[in-house]
């Protein structure tokens, strides 16, 4: 696919993501305001972080006047799942894809952008991911900025309710591949079930693991089991590309 066409297609699929991002980031703006961040600081911070759990953790530490090392460690731990996503995306590129485009694609990775990129038909054109990133990232940063500006004008519950749209959108991303491939559907269902159980079992909670760490461990286990039970063959890859 032509790079310009792939970029425009990425813009189209990224627009619903951008709307969901704005709603979630707007609610994060309330937390950022409590930390004393200015609208400009919130905009720049969100532009380079783009992670709801990561930013919430950072804002909590900033409010507690934590040191820089603690803030950096928080970002690394809560966002470690993006390492897995970037690794998965590296297998989607055509062999001739330049290295610098691969690196830039890794910078663009978020949960939702990974979802639309991994579902891309055939080898991933990086410009498709760039298009989704180009429209969604400014919305995320702007959401935080306007959330700080709005302050306590709007009820926090009303703004938080808007974030439900983001989860609905993410479900819409993973359901179509599940319909085409039973192994994907089973893996997705197992992910939902095991995540629910992990958050309810005292044995798991007593380990003191964060939700992000639990997600990473479950992702590795489920994906490994799926790869062993239903390995991808050249024939299946050709069907997915068609």
Secondary structure, 3 states (H helix, E strand, C coil): CCHHHHHHHHHHHHHHHHHHHHHHHHHHHHHHHHCCCCHHHHHHHHHHHCCHHHHHHHHHHHHCCCCHHHHHHHHHHHCCHHHHHHHHHHCCECCCCCHHHHHHHHHHCCHHHHHHHHCCCCCECHHHHHHHHHHHHHHHHHHHHHHHHHCCCCCHHHHHHHCHHHHHHHHHHHHHHHHHCHHHHHHHHHHHHHHHHHHHCHHHHCCCCCHHHHHHHHHHHHHHHHHHHCCCCHHHHHHHHC
